[in-house]
Amino acid sequence: MPDKEEEPVAVPPGFSRTAAAFQVDEITEHHIYRSLAAVEKNAHNKEILERMAGEELGHYRVWKQYTGRDVGPDRVRAWAYSMLARVLGITFALKLMEKKEKGAVSLYRSLGGTVPEAAEVIAQEEHHEMEVLALLDEERLRYAGSIVLGLNDALVEFTGSLAGFTFALQDTRIIAAVGFITGIAASLSMASSEYLSQKSDRTREDPLRAAFYTGIAYIITVILLVSPFLLVPQPFAALMVTLGAALAVIVFFTYYTSVAGDLPFLKRCAEMAVLSLGIAGISFLIGLAVRVAFQVSV
C-alpha cells in the first residue's frame, strides 16, 4: 500500500533549500543502512540496521513536509560508505557516518522553533549513536589488539632495522634480502608470542586467530617497507620512501582504530610516528658505527 502523501507545511522564505539538503542526507543514510542490512549475516545486527534505515526514511518524510517534493540520495556517498563497510568493516563505516550525524544534530537543534518535529529527530539520531556503539561484534575489531601489536612492532622495530642495514650495507638487493629474512623470522616470533600470551590469559579470543592476525599484520608491513629497496636503486632514496610508507601506514591505521574504537587520533598518531622515526634514527647511527667498527665494504 503506497505511503500517504505528506502535505507541504508553510515555511519561512529560503528554508525549503535547507530542508531539501536535510532530505538528501536522510534518504542517503536510509539507502546506506538498507544496503548494509542486506549483506549483514548476523540477525540481531540486521534487525537494528533495518530499523535505523526505517527511522532515516521517517526523517526524510519530515523534511519532505517542508519542501513538498521528493529528492534522490547522494549515490556517490551511499556507494562510498557501502564500499568502506565491505573493505574496512561495518563498524568503521557506521561510526564514520555517525560522526557526520553529530553535525546534523547541532543544526536540527537550531531549527527547534521552525520545525516542531526536530526534537524527535534529534532523539532518534542520538539514539543511533548509542546503538552503533553496541551494535557489532566484528572479528577484525575483536582482534584489533593483535593487529596493532603486529603493526607496531613491524613499524618500530623493522623500520629501525632497515635504517641500520641501509648505512651498514648500502646495497639495495642485500638490504632487501636481509630485511625479508629478518622480517619473516620476526613475524613468526611475534605470532608465537601472541599465541602463548592469549592462551595464558584465557581471553575470549582464539589464540590461533590472534597469532594469525599478529603475524599477517607484521608480514604485510614488512613487505610494504622492504619493497622500496627492490624498486629504488639508490639505498638512501629507498630508505626515504620506506620511511614515507611507514608514516602513511601509521596515519591510516591510527585513523582507522581511532574511528572504530573512539580513541584520540592526533596524540596516538604523533606518539607512534615519533617512536618509529626516533628508533630509525638511532638504528641509522648504530649502522654507521657497525660499518666503521667492522670495516664493512660492499
N, C-alpha and C positions, 0 to 999 in steps of 0.2 A: 504494500500500500504506500503510495507516494507521500512524502512529508508535506504537512500543511504549510502553505506559503506564508512567510512572515510578512507582516505589514510594515512598510517603512515608517520609521519614527522621525518626527521633526527634530532637526539638529541645527546647531549654530553654523553660520557660513564657514566653509573651509574644513569642517570637521569630517565630512564624508571621505576626504582624502586620507586622513589619519586612520579612520575606521577601515578603509579598504586595505591599507598596509597591514593592519592587525589581522584582517581577514586572510590575507595571503600567508601570514605567519602561521595562523591556526590551521588552515587547510593543509599547509605543507607538513606541519608536525603530525596532523592526522594521518597523512599518507606515510610518513616515516614510521610511526608506531604500528600502523597496519602492516607495512611490508616486513617489519621486524617480527611481528607476531606470526606472520605467515611462515617464517622459516625457523621459529623457535620450537625446539623439541620438548622442553620442559613444560608440562601442562600448567603448573602454577604461574610460571613466568608468562606463558602465552595468554592466560586469562587476564593478568594485570595489564599487559601491553594492549590487549583488545579494549579493555575498559578505558585506558588512557587515550586510545585512539578515539573512542566514543566521546570522551569529555572534550577533546580538542575540536571535534565536529560540532559539539554543542556551543563551544566558544565562538566558532566560525559563524554559527547562526545568530548569536548575539550581535555580532558586528554587522551581519547582513541586514538586520533591522534598521541600521543607521545609514546603510548605503543603498538598499533596495535592489541590489544586483548580486549575481554570482561572480566569483573570481576563481581563477585556477591556481594550483600550487606552484611554488618555485621548484620546477622539476630538477634543475641542476643541484640545488641544495638537498632535495629529497634523495636523489641518486648518490650524492657525496656521502651523506650520513649512512645510507644503506651499505655502501662500499666500506666505509670506516668500520661499521659493525662486523662485517664479514672478515676484514683483514686484521683489525686491532681488537676486536671483541665488542660485544653489545654493551658492556658496562661503560667502556671508554666513550663510545658514540653517544649513549644516553646522557652521561654526565656532562659531556661537552655541550650537548643540546640544552641541558638544564641550566648551565651557566648562562646561556643566551636568554633563557626564560626569566632569569632573575632581573635582567634589564627590562624585560617586558612588564614584569610585575610592578616595578617602580613607576613606569609610565601609566599603568592602569590605576595606581593609587592617585595620580594627579588628575584622573578623569572622574573621580568619585562623584562630583557634583553634576557632571554631564551624563554619565552612564550609571543608572541605578544598579544594573546587574554587575558592575565592576567588582563589588565586594565578593560575590560568589565566584567570579572568575579567578580573583586573587587567591581565595581559599583553596580552590582546586589546583591552581598552579603550584602553590606552596606545598600542598599535599603530594603532588607529583614528586617533588624533590625527596621527601621522606620515603616514598615508596621505592624510588630508584636506588636509594642508599641501601635498602634491604632487599632489593629485587633479585639479584642473580648470585649464583654460586658457580662462577666460571672457573674452569680448571686453570686457565692461564693466570688468573689472579690469585687463586689459592697457592699456586707455586711461584708467585712473583718474587718471593724472598729468595728462592733457589736461582731464579733467573738473574736477579740483582747480584747475588753472590758471584755467579759466573762472569757477569759483565764487569763488575767492579774489579775483581781480581785480574781479569784479562786486560782491562784498560790501565789499571795502576801498575801492576807488575810487568805485564808484557810490553807496554809502551816504553817503560824504563829499560827493559832488556834490549829492545830493538835500538834504542838510543845508544846504549853501551856497545852493542855489536857494530853499529854504524861507525863509530870512531875507532874501535879496535880493529875491525876487519876491512872496512872501506871497499868492499866488493859486493855489489847488489845480489849476485847469484848466491854467494856464500852466506850473506846475511839472511836471504830468503830461506835457504836450506836449513841453516841453524835455527832460524826463527820457527819454521814449521815443526822441526823435531822437538824443540823446546816447548812450543805451544801445545802440541798434541799430548806430550808427556804431562804437561801441567794440567791440561783439561781432564785427563784420566785421573790424575791425583785429586783434583778438586771434586770430581764426580764421586770418587770413592769416599772422600772425607764427608761429603754431604749425605751419602747413603748411611754411613755409620752414625752421623750426627742425628739424622731423622729417626733412625732405628732406636738409638739410645734414649732420645727424648720422648718417644712414643706419641708423637703428634698424630692428628687425623690424616696427615699427608702420607701418601705411599712412598716409602724410602726409595724404591726403584725409580718412580716417576720424578721425584725430587732430584735424584742423581742424574737422570736423563736431561732434565731441564738445565741443570747447572753445567753439565758437560757440553750440551749443544750450544748454550749461550757463549761459553768460553771458546769453543771451536769456531763458531761463526765470527766472533770478534777477532780471533787470531787470523782467519782468512782475510778479513777486511783490512787488518793492519799490516799484514805481510804483502798483500797484493801490489802495493806501490813499488816494492823492491823488484818485482817481476816486470813492471810496466815502465818504470822510470830508470834510465841507465845511470844517472848520477846519484850516488848514495845519499848525499846530504839533501838533495832536492826530494828524493824518495822519502826521507825522514820527515821533511816538512809536510808532504802530502799525507803521510801516516798520522802525524800529529793533528792535522786538519780533520782527517777521518775520525780520529778519536774524539775530538771536540764535537763533531756532528753527532756521533753516537751518544755522547753524554747529554747533549741538548735534547735529542729526540727521546731517549728513554726516560730521562728525568721528567720531561713534559708528560710523557705517557703515564708514568706512575703517579705524578702529581695530580693529574686529572682523575685517573681511575681510583686513586686512593685518598683523594682530598688532602694532599700534602703540599707544603710550600715549595714552589718551583725555583725561584732565583737563588735562595740560600743553598739548597741541595745541589743545584747545578754548579754554583760557584765553588762549593767545597770539593766536589768531585773533580772539577777541572783543575783546581789548584793542586790537589793530590796527584793527579795523573801527570800534569806537566812538571810539577816540582820533582817527582821521582824520576821523570825522564831526564830532567836537567842534571840531577845528582848522578844518574847512571851514565850520562854522557861524559861527565868528569871522571867517573871510575873507568870508563872505556879508554879515555885518554891516558890515565895512569897505567892501566894494564898494557896498553900499546907501547908506552915508553919503558916500563919495567921489564917486559918480556921481549922487547925489541921485535914486535910483530911487524912483518912486512909482507904485504900481499900484492 
